[in-house]
């Protein structure tokens, strides 16, 4: 084979390899960044669930365990609603937090304190920092757009032997949670496998989904880990989801503010 022929064969081979590589890349990222974000936030559209969860918390050396029942729906796909009712420890028993997503305006947070039988509206900063130790959107399995963002970039990345879309976003408005967020979204089920919140270029929250199982055909986080650093104080939370029921009916008034002070229905 002449030098020219070898050169031509090599050139053709390189062209084929480049084209194949480009096709592989295209096969992995056939979606726009907006489409990936949409599938992530809407993966539970028209789904609801009742779940029993446990939180093991280490709050600056103070260890505490909490048990709660979580109700979640998305109001027909228009907005997410999450109700958390605490069962343990004793000082939180029968207490409740209600989160209502409001597209286009500030979200609502309500706290029911059984000791004084009072419901009060919470600012997002207090709801996020003082009551439960993690963001309510994670108790709803990480699908709520609780802070509006714009997408800065997306690329493929493999973590924990899973293909993911790595989305980097910036908060549109100033908020107490983050100004920049990076999320690794599972490329198959669109479950957020890892999330990092940054404030002024400092990591303030790390959230990792440790275990995912398919329940009723729905990819469901079963164990999550959170590490939060704020004002020099570090918090660690392990969240274990013991039971999830996607088929149990949830009465509409469960998500009513007025229902927070009522006795729970048997079985709820």
N, C-alpha and C positions, 0 to 999 in steps of 0.2 A: 504494500500500500504506500502510495506516495505521501510526501509531507503534506501536500495540499489536501489529499483525500482524508488523511488522518485529522487534519485541522477541521475539515467540513464535518466529519463524523463527531468529533468532540464538540463542535459548536451546536450540532443538532441535539446531542445528548444533553448538553447544558440547558438548551432551550426547553427540552422536554421536562427536565428536572425542575426548572424554575416554574414552568406552567403547572406541573403536578403540585409543587409546593404552594403555589398561589391558590390552586383549587382546594387543597387541604385546608388552607387558611379560610377560604370562602365557605367551605363546608362547615367549619367550626363556628364562624361568625356570620351566619346568613341574615342576622337581624340587626337593625339599627339600634343604637344605644337607647333611643326612646322606646323602641319595641321591647327591649329587654327590661327596662324599668317598668313598663306597663304590665308585662307578664308577671314580674315580681310582685307588684303591688295589687294586682287583680287576680292572683292565682286562687284566692278563696272567694271570688265573687259569687254571690248567692249561696254561700255556704255559711253554716252556723255550727257552733259546737258548745258543749259543756265539758269542762275538764277539771280534774283534781290535780293540784300541783303542790310541790314542796319547795321551799327556798331555804338553803343553808347559807347563812350570811356571816361574814367576818367584817365587822364595822370597826376599823381601827383597833383591832384586838378584842373587841366585844363580839362574842359569838352568839348567834341566835338562829332559831329555826322557826319557820312560819308555814302554815298549811292553809290553803285557800281553795275555793271553788271559783272557777272563771267561766263566765258566759260571754260568748262573742257572736255577733252577726254583723252584716254590712248593710242592713236596711235596704234590701233589694239591689245592692250594688252601688248605692249612692254615697254611703258614708259608713265608716266602721264604728261600732259601739262595743265597748268592753266593760263588763261589770265584774269586779273582784270582791268576793265576800270572804273575810278571814274566819278561820275556825280555830287556829292556834297561832300564837300563845294566848293565854287567858286574857291579857289586857287588850288584845285586839279582837277577841272573839265577837262576832256579829257586826264588827265594823265593816265598812264597805267603801269602795272607790268606784265611781262611774266616770268613764271616759267617752266622750262623744266627739267624733271627728266632724268638723264643719268646713267643707271645701270652700275656699274663697274668703274665709275669715278665721278668727282665733278659735281653737278647739276648746271644748268645755271639760272641766274636771270638777267633780263633786266628791266630797268626803262626808261619810256618815259616822258620827262618833256616838256609840251606844250609851256611853256613860252619862251623856247629857242629852241624848235623843235629839241631836241637832245635825242638820245638813248644812254644809257651807261650801261655797264655790272656792276653788283653789286656783291661784295663779300657776301657770305651767312650771315656773321655777321651783315652787314649793312641792308641787305634785311629783316632780321629777327627782327632787333631792332628798326630801325628808320622810316620805311616807313608806315607800316600798323598796327603794334602793336601786330599781332599774326602770327603764322606760316601759310604759304600758304597751307600746306597740309590740314589744317582744312577747308580752303575755298574750297578745293576739297573734302570735307566731310571725311577727315581723312583716306585716303587710300594709300597715297604715302609713299614709303619707302625712305624718303628724307635723313635719316641718317642710315647707315648700322648698324645693331645690332646683338648680339648673345643672345639667350634666356638663362636665368639663372634658372628660375623656373616657374611653372604654377600650380595653384590650383583653386578650385571652390570657389566662394564667391557670396553672394547675396547682391545687393545694389539697393535701391529704388524699392523693390519688384520685381526685375528682377534677373534671374540667369545669372551669368557672369563667364568668364574665366579670372582670374587675371594673367596677364603675366608680369614678371619682366625681363628686358633686360638691357644689358650693351652696350654702343656704342663701335664699333670696332675701330674707329679712333677718335682722338681728334677733337672736333667740338664746335662751339659757342652755341649750343642749349642745350645739356645735355650730361652727362656721364652715367647716369642711368635713365631708364624710367619704370614706372609702368602703365599698361593700363588694364582697366576692359572692356572686350569685351562682348557684349551681346551674350548669348549662342544661341539665335534663329536667329537673323539677322546679327550678326557679326559687328554691329555698335559699335564703341568705345564710351562707355557711360561716362567714366571718364579717364583722363590721368594726370599723374604727372611726371614732368621733374625735375631731381635733378642734381646739379652741385656741386662737392665737398661736397656731403651729405647735401646740402641745397636745399630746394624746390624753384625752380625758375619759374615754371609754373604749374598752375592748370587749367585744361580744363574739363568742364562738359557739356554733352548733356542734355539739360533740357526737350526737347520735340522731339519725333520722330513720323512721319506720313508715311503711305504707299502711294506713288505716282507712278502711272503706274506700280504697282506691286513691287516697290523698296522702302525698308525702308530708309527714308530720314530724316536727322536732320532738324528741323525747328527753333530751338532756342538753342543757345550755350552760355556758360559763360566762361570767361577766367580771371585769376588773375596771373599777372606776377610780380615777384620781381627780380630786377637786379640792382646792384650797389647801393643798399639802396633805390631805387625808386620803388614805387608800381604802377602798372597799372591795371585797370579793364576794360574789354570789354564785352559788350553784343552783340551777333550777331543774327540778326533775318533774316530768309530766307523768303521773302514775296512770291516769285514765283519760281517754278522750272519746266523746260520743258525738258524732256528726249527725246523728239521726234523731236524737231526743228533741222534742218540740220545746221551744222557748216562748212562753207567753209574751206578747208585745209589751205589757206593762213592767216586765223585768227591768227594762232600760228606762223606766220613768223615774225622774228625780223624786217624785212623791212616794214611790214604792220603796225607797231606801229605808224608811223608818218602819215599814210594815214587817210583820213576822214572815219568815220564809215559808214557802209552801213545802209540805212534806216531800222529800226526795230531791229537792233543789239544793 
